[in-house]
Structures are given as structure tokens and as C-alpha cells.
Amino acid sequence: MESRIKKNNVLIDNSTDNIIFVFRENYRFFYKKLISDALEVLKNADKVDKGIPDIHARTIEFLVQRGTCICGSEICDGSKELKALQDLLAYIPPQSLGTLINAFSNECKNRTRSGKNIFEVVSSVLAIVEQRRAYNDELQADIEQLEERIKSFESN
């Protein structure tokens, strides 16, 4: 019985290690609420532009220098096309706060996705630990009963 208790204690230690592993692998869970709140604030911020994905200031500068837009229109000094492209520079990287916020929001969403439900995993492991401890208590009670019976035989 004592060997069963020792073996069970090893299993309890392994379960404890498993819980630590679950927490280490699911650390994102602990900042999920903070990120969710931040994303909600950013979603409701109407003043922040959304930027234009994959267009950079270098692209606009290249088009102006080349003198031809991607649509084929000529870009020359004083033209409405040049004015539109210069206005666009305020909304694209590296200047665009909106584009940076969008990138931040996407990164936050990716980091907070978790396939595991940490509460379910930890609860199930803790239930197993409790069962093993209860089993140890039963074995220990059996050992104590046997010791008492042995003492009673020895005294007779």
C-alpha cells in the first residue's frame, strides 16, 4: 500500500507539473481582457483613419517621381492627382496612426486566440489530483487499520 501511495504521489506531482505547463502555454489568457477592452476603445474611435493596406509612403514617392500613377494618369506639379497623392501620405505608413492601430489590433486578435479553455483544462487536472489525494487518504486509513490489527495480535 505504501508503494501505491508513493506511485500516486508521483502522479500528483506530474499533474501539478501539467498545470504549470498549461499556465505557461496559455499566458495570453491573462491579458485577453485587457486587449479586448483596448480593441473596443479603438473600434469606437471614429477619429482614427483606417489607412490603406500595403501602400507605403515610398510607393507614393515613387509614383510622383516617375510622374505616372498606377492608373496611368500623369502626375505633374500642381495637378489634382499630385494633390490627392500628397493628401494620401497622411494616411499611410510611416505617418499613419490609423494603419499602426490596425496592425496593432490585428496582432492583438491573433495573440489572444487560444484553442484551449484554460479553466476546463486546469479544473479537470485539479479534479484528478483531488481523486488521487482522496485515494491516498483511503490507503493511509487502511494502513493505520492494519497497523492497529497487528498491534492487537501482538499484545495477545
N, C-alpha and C positions, 0 to 999 in steps of 0.2 A: 504493500500500500504506500509505503514511503517513496518507493521508486515511481509510483503513479503520480504522487504529489510533485516530485521533482520534475517529472516529464511535463506535467500540467503547468508548472511554474515556467518552464522553458516556452511552452505555448503562449502563456500570458505575456511573457517578455516579447515574444515575436509579434503578438497582437499590438502591444504598446509601440513597438518599432514601426508597425504598419500604420498606426495612427499618425505618428510623427512624419512618416513618408507622405501620407495623404495631405497633411497640412503644408509640407514643403512643396509638393507638386501643385497645390491649389491655392498658393498665396494670393493669387489675383482676386480670389473671393473676398478678401478682406478690404480691398479698395474698390470693389464693384459699386457700392452705394455712392461713394464719393464721385466716382466717374459718371455714374448715372445722373446725379444731381448737376454736375458740371455740363454734361451734354444737354440736359434740359434747359439750362440757362442759355447756352449757346444757340440752341434751336429756336428759342424765343427772342433772340437778339436780331430784330429786323434791320438794325442799322449796319450790320456786318454784311459785306458783299460775299457772294459765294465763289468769286473768282472764276477763272476759265481753266478747266483741267488741261494739263500738258502743254500750255502755252506759257513761254517764259519771256522775260524782257529781252534776252538775247535773240529770240525769234523775231520780235518786233523790230529790234535794231537792225537785224539782218535784212528784213524786208524793206525798211526805209533806206538803208544803204544801197540795196540792189535797185530800188526805185520801182519795183513791181510787187504788188500784193499777191497773195496766194490765189486770189480770184482772177488775177490777170489785169486788174486796174493799175494805172500808172500812179505812182506816189511821187508828187513833186512838192516843192516848197509852197506853203500857203493853200494846198488842196484840202478838200474836206476829208479825203482818205488819210492824209497825214495827220490831220487834227484828230480823227477817230482813233488812229493807232496810238497817238500820243496820250489821248484820254484813257485808252485801254491799259497803258503802262501802270496806272494807279491801281489796277485790279489784278495784276498778275505778279508772280514771284519775280524778284525777291521782295517787292514792296507790299504785296497784298496780304493784309492781315486776315482777310476772309479765306484766302487759299490756305494759309497756315492753320487757321482754325479748322477748316475742313479736313486737312491732313491729320491734325491732332484728334479730331472727332473720330475719323476712320481708324486711327491707331488705337484709340481707347476702346472702340467697339470690338476690334479684333482681340485686344488683350483681355477683355472681360468675358469673352465667350469661353464657357467651360462645359465640357461634356459630362462631367461628374457632378453629382449633387453631394457636396461635402457633408451635409448633415446626415443624409442617408448612409453614406459610407461609414462615417465615424460612429453613428448610432448602432449600426449592425456590428461593428468591431467591438464596441463597448458592451453590447449585449452578450457577445461571445465571451469576453473577459469576465463578465459577471457570472455567466454559467460555469466557467472554469473555476472561478473562486468559490462558488457555491459547492461545486463538486469537491474541491479541496477541503472545504469545511466538513462535508459529509465523510470524506476519507479520514480526516483528523478525528472526528467524533467516533468513527468505527475503531480507529487505533486506540483511542482512550478507553473505549468499552472493552476491547480485547485486553488491554493492559490491566484493567480492573479485574477482569475474569481471571487473568493469570495470577494476580496478587491473591485473589481469594483462594485459588487452588494451592498456592504456595503456603498460605497460612494454615491450611487444614492439614 
